[in-house]
Amino acid sequence: MGAKNVFIQVMDRPKRKVIIKRGKTATEYMKYCEEVGCDIWGVLVSMKSLCGEPVCLWLPKEYIKPGTSEYVQGVEVADDYSGEIPEGFDIIELPAAQYLMFQGEPFKEEDYEQAIMEIWESEKKYDPSIIGYRWDSSNPRI
């Protein structure tokens, strides 16, 4: 198998809110779909988002409500958002933060699971101190 490129970029994220749909015990996408249904993505895509697309988040403990999951999906909205929150969704506030974005090579839709695993493996091996950063467990992973 040939080497795969993973591009890493520092991203500045403003203070914002995220409208999220919580699962029950999910720590990853497949379990989340079992709990809330895979059609959730279609609902999220129909909502206006700051970054133009839905986000998947792994929440730190302080953002997790009792009996809900670490893994959630949602849309980022402006910090001053006061619009509608769909039934069954919550809204959380996130501070301004810098994130490391890991982006893999293009892939066939049927290979998405493999592509995700490759990115996760890259993240596990990456040491952010080489560029003067450290992992921050107080903010969600996106």
Number of C-alpha atoms within 10 A of each C-alpha: 3 4 5 12 13 15 13 15 11 12 11 11 13 14 14 17 20 23 25 23 22 23 21 18 14 20 16 15 16 12 15 23 15 12 15 15 12 13 9 14 16 10 12 19 15 11 16 13 18 14 11 12 15 23 20 17 20 19 19 15 14 9 17 15 11 8 10 15 22 22 25 25 22 25 23 24 22 14 15 9 13 9 7 7 11 13 7 8 12 13 17 12 15 17 12 12 12 14 19 17 15 14 15 16 11 9 10 8 8 8 9 12 11 12 18 13 11 16 18 13 10 19 16 8 8 11 13 12 9 8 8 7 13 10 12 12 10 11 20 18 17 14
